[in-house]
């Protein structure tokens, strides 16, 4: 709970609702604004001449002195891609996990953007205190490691943003979720749940990564010639599975693509 009574609470989506990408929420508690994610989306077929689509920052520009922080859930472009453009408009501290901040900074450098903003590394046990609220975090499972959900604790209950996630009982390491923390949040009382999971409307469940890993391993063992694997450069769990299967079968791996090389570099930095 918040350490003081909150008089006004509003949630303002600026992108990512009913669409894939461009994720951005603003949580307004009294006079303070808390921004969750700042992502982009890639243009549709009819958006000729447009490279990327970013959220409308007009509200934040007009209230930039009230922004207390920008909180990033994970390192995909749909969560961090618009951050360089946002930081040109407002000066605010940016909070994220080690990998997420590394990718965000790489994105800023890639665009040669001159921005002013301080970056603060958080982890699942971090607790931040502001005048109006406290903010905590919990680990989630996603196709990129070091992903977190965010809980903004108000006097009326927590506002919980899951980030993009899935449940996978076989998840380990940087992909293992904090199920216990999620349960504790529910027991204490959640005012609003902002749950983000692609295809969540479809019945059933997502195939466990352990099953996919076994299938990849079988393919690597049965193939007699060269194997070509195509995947999203940001799907780091899939890339790790390819490397694991290659190690099992004593194969060499050649990485092709600038984006893939970038993501691999920062993935390896997690162990240092």
C-alpha positions in Angstrom: 0.0 0.0 0.0 1.0 3.6 -0.5 2.4 5.4 2.6 -0.3 8.1 2.3 -3.9 8.4 1.1 -4.1 9.0 -2.6 -6.9 11.3 -3.8 -6.7 10.8 -7.5 -5.7 7.7 -9.6 -5.9 7.5 -13.4 -4.6 5.1 -16.0 -3.9 6.5 -19.5 -2.9 4.2 -22.3 -0.9 5.9 -25.0 -0.3 2.9 -27.1 -0.3 -0.9 -27.2 -4.0 -1.4 -26.6 -5.5 -3.7 -29.3 -2.4 -3.7 -31.3 1.0 -5.4 -31.4 3.7 -2.9 -30.4 3.9 0.7 -29.4 3.5 -0.2 -25.8 3.0 2.7 -23.4 0.9 3.3 -20.3 0.8 6.4 -18.0 -0.3 5.8 -14.4 -1.3 9.1 -12.8 -1.4 9.1 -9.0 -2.2 12.5 -7.5 0.3 14.9 -9.2 2.8 12.2 -10.2 3.1 10.5 -13.5 4.6 7.1 -14.0 5.4 5.9 -17.5 5.4 2.1 -18.2 7.3 1.2 -21.4 8.0 3.4 -24.4 7.8 1.1 -27.5 7.4 1.4 -31.2 5.6 -0.7 -33.8 6.6 -1.3 -37.4 4.4 0.3 -40.1 1.5 -1.5 -41.8 1.6 -2.1 -45.5 -0.3 1.1 -46.3 2.1 3.3 -44.3 4.3 4.1 -47.2 7.5 6.1 -46.4 7.2 5.5 -42.6 10.0 3.7 -40.9 8.5 3.3 -37.4 5.4 4.2 -35.5 5.7 5.7 -32.0 3.1 6.7 -29.4 1.7 10.2 -29.2 3.8 12.0 -26.5 1.7 15.2 -26.4 0.2 14.5 -23.0 3.6 13.8 -21.5 5.2 16.8 -23.1 2.6 19.1 -21.6 3.1 17.5 -18.2 6.8 16.7 -18.3 7.6 18.3 -14.9 5.2 15.7 -13.3 6.9 12.6 -14.8 8.6 10.8 -11.9 10.1 7.9 -13.9 10.0 5.7 -17.0 9.8 2.0 -16.2 10.7 -0.7 -18.7 9.3 -4.2 -18.6 11.7 -5.9 -21.1 14.1 -5.3 -23.9 12.0 -5.8 -27.1 11.5 -2.9 -29.5 7.8 -2.8 -28.7 8.7 -1.8 -25.1 11.9 0.3 -25.5 12.0 1.3 -29.2 10.5 4.8 -28.8 12.5 5.6 -25.7 15.1 7.7 -27.6 12.3 9.9 -29.0 10.6 10.3 -25.6 13.8 11.3 -23.9 14.3 14.1 -26.5 11.0 15.5 -25.2 11.2 15.0 -21.4 13.9 14.5 -18.8 13.1 11.7 -16.5 14.9 8.8 -14.8 14.7 5.4 -16.6 14.4 2.2 -14.6 15.0 -1.3 -16.0 16.9 -4.5 -15.5 20.5 -4.9 -16.6 19.8 -6.4 -20.1 16.8 -4.1 -20.8 18.8 -1.0 -20.0 21.7 -2.3 -22.1 19.5 -2.7 -25.1 17.8 0.6 -24.5 21.2 2.4 -24.5 22.2 0.5 -27.6 19.0 1.7 -29.3 19.8 5.3 -28.4 23.4 5.0 -29.6 22.3 3.3 -32.8 20.0 6.3 -33.6 22.8 8.8 -32.7 20.3 10.5 -30.4 21.5 13.1 -27.9 19.2 12.6 -24.9 19.3 13.6 -21.3 18.3 11.0 -18.8 19.6 8.9 -16.0 19.4 5.2 -16.1 18.9 3.1 -12.9 19.3 -0.7 -12.8 16.6 -2.5 -10.9 15.9 -6.2 -10.2 13.0 -8.2 -8.9 13.7 -7.3 -5.3 14.0 -3.6 -5.9 11.6 -1.3 -4.1 11.3 2.4 -5.0 9.6 5.1 -2.9 8.0 8.2 -4.3 5.9 10.9 -2.7 2.6 9.3 -3.8 3.4 5.6 -4.2 5.9 2.7 -3.8 7.0 0.7 -6.8 8.0 -3.0 -6.8 8.9 -5.6 -9.4 8.6 -9.3 -10.1 10.2 -11.6 -12.6 8.2 -12.9 -15.6 8.8 -15.4 -18.4 9.1 -14.0 -21.9 11.1 -14.9 -25.0 13.8 -12.4 -23.8 15.4 -12.8 -20.4 15.5 -10.3 -17.6 11.8 -9.3 -18.0 9.8 -8.0 -15.1 6.3 -7.0 -14.2 5.7 -3.7 -12.3 3.5 -3.0 -9.3 2.6 0.6 -8.4 1.3 0.5 -4.8 -1.4 3.1 -4.1 -3.5 3.5 -1.0 -6.4 1.8 -2.8 -4.4 -1.2 -3.9 -1.8 -2.1 -6.4 -1.8 -1.3 -10.1 0.0 -4.3 -11.7 1.4 -4.2 -15.2 2.6 -7.7 -16.2 4.6 -6.7 -19.2 4.5 -9.3 -22.0 4.6 -12.7 -20.4 3.6 -16.4 -20.5 3.5 -19.2 -18.0 6.0 -22.0 -18.5 6.6 -24.4 -15.6 9.9 -25.5 -17.2 11.4 -21.9 -17.2 14.7 -21.6 -15.4 17.4 -19.0 -14.8 16.7 -15.5 -16.1 13.4 -16.8 -17.5 12.0 -18.1 -14.2 9.0 -16.2 -13.0 8.3 -15.0 -9.4 5.1 -16.9 -8.9 5.2 -16.4 -5.2 5.4 -12.6 -5.5 2.5 -12.6 -8.0 0.4 -14.6 -5.4 1.4 -12.1 -2.6 0.3 -9.2 -4.8 -3.1 -10.8 -5.3 -3.5 -11.5 -1.6 -2.8 -7.9 -0.6 -5.3 -6.6 -3.1 -4.9 -5.5 -6.8 -6.8 -2.3 -7.8 -6.1 -2.8 -11.5 -4.4 -5.6 -13.5 -2.9 -4.5 -16.8 -2.1 -7.9 -18.4 -0.3 -8.0 -21.7 0.0 -11.4 -23.4 -0.3 -11.9 -27.2 -3.0 -14.3 -28.2 -4.3 -14.4 -24.6 -7.9 -14.5 -26.0 -7.3 -17.9 -27.6 -8.2 -21.0 -25.4 -5.5 -23.4 -24.4 -1.9 -22.7 -23.4 1.5 -22.0 -25.0 3.7 -24.9 -25.8 6.5 -25.2 -23.1 9.9 -24.2 -24.2 11.2 -27.6 -22.9 9.2 -29.3 -25.7 10.5 -27.0 -28.4 14.0 -27.5 -27.1 13.7 -31.3 -27.4 12.3 -30.9 -30.9 15.2 -28.7 -32.0 17.6 -31.2 -30.4 16.0 -34.1 -32.4 16.3 -32.1 -35.6 20.0 -31.3 -35.0 20.7 -35.0 -34.3 18.8 -36.3 -37.4 20.0 -33.7 -39.9 23.1 -34.9 -41.9 23.9 -31.6 -43.6 23.9 -27.9 -42.8 21.0 -26.5 -40.7 19.6 -23.1 -41.3 17.5 -21.6 -38.5 15.4 -18.5 -38.9 13.9 -16.6 -36.0 13.3 -13.1 -34.5 16.6 -11.6 -33.4 15.0 -10.7 -30.1 13.8 -14.3 -29.4 16.8 -15.0 -27.2 15.4 -18.2 -25.7 15.1 -19.7 -29.1 18.7 -18.6 -30.0 20.0 -20.2 -26.8 18.2 -23.5 -27.7 19.9 -23.5 -31.1 23.3 -23.0 -29.4 22.5 -25.8 -26.9 21.5 -28.2 -29.7 24.7 -27.3 -31.7 26.8 -28.0 -28.7 25.1 -31.4 -28.2 25.8 -32.4 -31.8 29.3 -30.8 -32.1 28.3 -28.3 -34.7 29.6 -24.9 -35.4 27.3 -21.9 -35.4 27.5 -18.8 -37.8 25.5 -15.8 -36.7 24.2 -13.6 -39.5 22.5 -10.3 -39.0 23.4 -7.0 -37.2 20.4 -7.2 -34.9 21.0 -10.8 -33.9 24.7 -10.0 -33.1 23.6 -7.1 -30.9 21.1 -9.1 -28.9 23.6 -11.9 -28.5 26.3 -9.6 -27.2 24.0 -8.2 -24.5 22.6 -11.6 -23.6 26.1 -12.8 -22.9 26.7 -9.8 -20.7 24.2 -11.1 -18.2 26.7 -13.6 -17.0 29.4 -10.9 -16.3 
